[in-house]
């Protein structure tokens, strides 16, 4: 029922016979008129005047429904009862217009800090890599020890798993040096001795939790120092510095391509239960960027390398780096943490930078040996 069907606008607060005289377009008012219409209509309740746009604290919610909703099903909320439309009515704000604007995409990192730290690390790596090879081996050993400290600390805090850090740190550093001096044989021997040291060291403590502690210790020895040893083994070739640089460049370019393309175009989740931020579009960006960089690096940096070999190496790096990233994301989800540490502003911890590098190192080492040899 629309209140415009009532002919004349009644007085505020009263619905009934009118004493205001006739209204244009309506029958004349009078006793006979009112008596007739009193038989055709029913009395309406007395209602209070309603402000045009509410009042008090409701001023910012113009266009919203009143607390009880319309009095009648067909009441038009845009023109309140008993109030003639204004010549210049104030525009009502729709719910869609009053809703907050969707947030802009955020990069999710402190890009300034991340770039600054990345440049500083790059300077240290390049300087040690091309000046004194032994210094770069020391850089690898330091990164391994810090990564082991971060991993064992998080395991102890979140899961009460106490993998012995001392034998892991000593064995991990020795593993890197052995790989550089003695190749794969030295790396495997050092890995075996580190595992034995973990088993023995843990025997000095009560037996409760022994199995989970030593299992985590052996896993940590393989995951961090053993995989990092392949970087030291790349360095032993005549063009070892360029091989290591190619490995680092491809890993960084893959990560950058995934990040840039995924942030801009990413819509389809790659592994939402493991890493919700990764998308299939980002993986595609990682592959394209890494393959392009691989073709250039193999053609111009590696002795006897060709561009088509670089395409294969780049594709393999994108795949292994993504799997390494997902692997550490799985560990962090199990531990219930976002980052392994806070040592590197804008990046997290050392392990948050090594996650894609560690599984990529043996892949690049093997492909380079197959394509251009180990010398």
Buried (B, 14 or more C-beta within 10 A) or exposed (E): EEBEEBBBBBEEEEBBBBEEEBEEEEEEBBEEBEEEBEEEEEEBEEEEEBEEBBEEEEEEEBBBEEEEEEBEEEBEEEBBBBEEEEEEEEEEBEEEEEEEEEEEEEEEBEEEEBEEBBEEBEEEBBEBBBEEBEEBBBBBBEBBBBBBBBBBBBBBEEEEBBBBBEBBBBBBBBBBBBBBEBBBEBBBBBBEBBBEBBBEBBEEEEEEBBEBBBEBBBBBBBBBBBBBBBBBBBBBBEBBBBBBBBBBBBBBBBBBBBBBBBBEBBEEBBBEEBBEBBBBBBBBBBBBBBBBBBBBBBBEBBEEBEBEBBBBBBBBBBBBBBBBBBBBBBBBEEBEBEBBBEBBEBBBBBBBBBBBBBBBBBBBBEBBBEBBEBE
